[in-house]
Amino acid sequence: MDEAPRPAWWRRHAHVVGLETLKHEPLDIEKEEIRLITLLPGESGVVKCRLENISLSINPIYQALSYCWGNAKQTKKISVNDCAVHVTANLEEALCRLRVSDPGSYIWIDALCIDQRNIYERDRQVLRMRDIYSKAKWVIAWIGEEVENTSAAVTYLEAVAHGKEAWADEKLLECLDPIFERPYWRRTWILQEIVVAR
């Protein structure tokens, strides 16, 4: 395997326990394959999911998760194709929410759907991220669990979007502070992930 220096994007996921034992089936470039996760139903316990190759040429309906990796020292165990994998607590929280709200649907998650050990694949998939996010039916922006006024801010933003409230309200700005102070907004890829979303 190529031992070239790892870029920051790689180092973000390199420490994930279990990724080295998780078997990724090779992607068929001719078929424009990517990998997608299917969350198995459940309301508690370890998150369980399947990982499979799917061709983008068949226009699969899937969601893409935009998230912040989070604190690498705070990990939780999930099961991918019956293989134990440790991911950050932030990603595990997102998966817990999604398995309840939308079990069985396809989701693209960079840390799990890209074979982090395969430099060639990783580099190709990173170049395709714009395409992957733009073809997703939905892009889910996971900014973390609710704290402080985040619920009020989301409710207020929905009211603004439907013309029921004005943008220039001081209450809105107050509610938005805890949301925009989160690490999610400091990510390099965030602009691309949101701009190309449907």
WOGI-V198801 format. One record per backbone hydrogen bond with DSSP energy under -1.0 kcal/mol. NH is the residue of the N-H (numbers start at 1). CO is the residue of the C=O. If there is no record, write none. Layout:
nh->NH co->CO
nh->NH co->CO
This chain:
nh->11 co->7
nh->12 co->8
nh->13 co->10
nh->14 co->10
nh->16 co->13
nh->19 co->16
nh->22 co->18
nh->32 co->29
nh->33 co->28
nh->34 co->54
nh->36 co->52
nh->37 co->107
nh->38 co->50
nh->40 co->48
nh->49 co->79
nh->50 co->38
nh->52 co->36
nh->54 co->34
nh->56 co->32
nh->58 co->55
nh->59 co->56
nh->63 co->106
nh->64 co->138
nh->65 co->108
nh->66 co->140
nh->74 co->71
nh->76 co->87
nh->78 co->85
nh->79 co->47
nh->80 co->83
nh->81 co->49
nh->83 co->80
nh->85 co->78
nh->86 co->17
nh->87 co->76
nh->89 co->74
nh->92 co->88
nh->93 co->89
nh->94 co->90
nh->95 co->91
nh->96 co->92
nh->97 co->93
nh->98 co->94
nh->99 co->95
nh->101 co->97
nh->102 co->98
nh->104 co->39
nh->105 co->102
nh->107 co->37
nh->108 co->63
nh->112 co->109
nh->113 co->109
nh->114 co->110
nh->116 co->114
nh->118 co->115
nh->122 co->118
nh->123 co->119
nh->124 co->120
nh->125 co->121
nh->126 co->122
nh->127 co->123
nh->129 co->126
nh->132 co->128
nh->133 co->129
nh->134 co->130
nh->135 co->131
nh->137 co->62
nh->140 co->64
nh->142 co->66
nh->150 co->147
nh->153 co->149
nh->154 co->150
nh->155 co->151
nh->156 co->152
nh->157 co->153
nh->158 co->154
nh->159 co->155
nh->160 co->156
nh->161 co->157
nh->162 co->158
nh->163 co->160
nh->164 co->159
nh->173 co->169
nh->174 co->170
nh->175 co->171
nh->176 co->172
nh->177 co->173
nh->180 co->176
nh->181 co->177
nh->182 co->179
nh->185 co->182
nh->186 co->183
nh->187 co->184
nh->193 co->189
nh->194 co->190
nh->195 co->191
nh->196 co->192
